[in-house]
């Protein structure tokens, strides 16, 4: 069942930080059709400040549906520099099975993702 609009989901935790000029959005819990809107809104609001790159940390995601895959594609279209952190089978397996890994840069840790995006150009935000 979907949560009422404007209410945080009890099955999802989103943390936003900045490391230098890089926006890091860490997601933990279940990423499905009921929770992707909250993640999308968080990412879009973070892009308003025009960070140089976006690191989307999905290492805490325990359930990842096709809505999560769609969200990754949508976020990829919003930014020029995206690094995805994924360590668990719940996220890695769907990315591999759908060949999305060819479109995304996936890292095993936030530190490695940050190192890779540290010298990139600013992300663009589709208004």
Secondary structure, 3 states (H helix, E strand, C coil): CCCCCCCCCCCEEEEEEEECCEEEEEEEEEECCCCHHHHHHHHHHHHCCCCCEEEEEEEEEEEECHHHHHHHHHHHHHCCCEEEECCCHHHHHHHHHCCHHHCCCEECCHHHHHHHHCCCCCCCCCC
